[in-house]
């Protein structure tokens, strides 16, 4: 039987999950919603990876899924957890006024669209972060260290062939080596603002995918890369699935709500050469291959 503390925790987490623009649904049926996919659907470095190069299905997540925001604004959305009126921050500060707040980790994917869409996944833990652990080192490290370690795995679960071919079967990248990231760190949270538009190739792929977003089911997982034997096996921080997102369902955020924006963001068209090169990759690859194999090979 769940105790009072467990029920109280469930209530504030349920509130955050339910107040987003799109609902939390079953992973197998989450049209225009979000869900938590099984960890085993992602392949990570196993305990003997540096000797065998063998990857294994990931186990349990280190963090609990807390919520998801599908939002849009006239300016690029960033530093969400830093804003006193942010919905997640408000719930936590109201629920834990005396301190001992849960730790929250947010990943804000800033999409390169003229309407400045952001897909924001929130994860949490009430457990103390173990001193000397890889997560502890990441949180205490500088941005150069974080940029060298934070990894994202993308799986296209369902979608048209052209998108699956552009992304690959399981696209893996060290985020900070490929994209511009801003780390906003405080005592009880970290937010990673990931500017997908900072890479022309990533921007082109997302432009392509956004045209099919109402038909896509995508899994995204985040982890800190194990780069030494003592850090193996890799463990996922958290993951989320979104499916058949409707751009019209995104919640409009006022510019005054958004921090870290010095000017209005304008949409730039992508060079014709880049579109041609991506088209050549897609048309020249075999159906069972991967257009993003260069990303997958070393991670």
MOZIJO-V684587 format. One line per field, one symbol per residue. phi: phi as a letter, one per 20 degrees, with the letter a starting at -180 (. if undefined). A space follows every 10 residues. Layout:
BEGIN
phi = ???
END
This chain:
BEGIN
phi = .fefffffff fffffffeef fceecfgebc flbcbdffgf fdecfefcgf edmedcffef ffcefdabdd cbbfcfeblf feefefffff fffffcfeol ffeccdddee eecfelfcdd ddcbbeffff fnfffffffe fefffffecf dcdddefbrf gfffffenfb ecbfgfedce cddddcfcbc cdedefffdf ffffffgfff fdffdeccdc ccbefedcff efffcffabb ccblfegfef efdfgffeem debfededfe gggfgfffff fffeeffeeb fdfffffdc
END
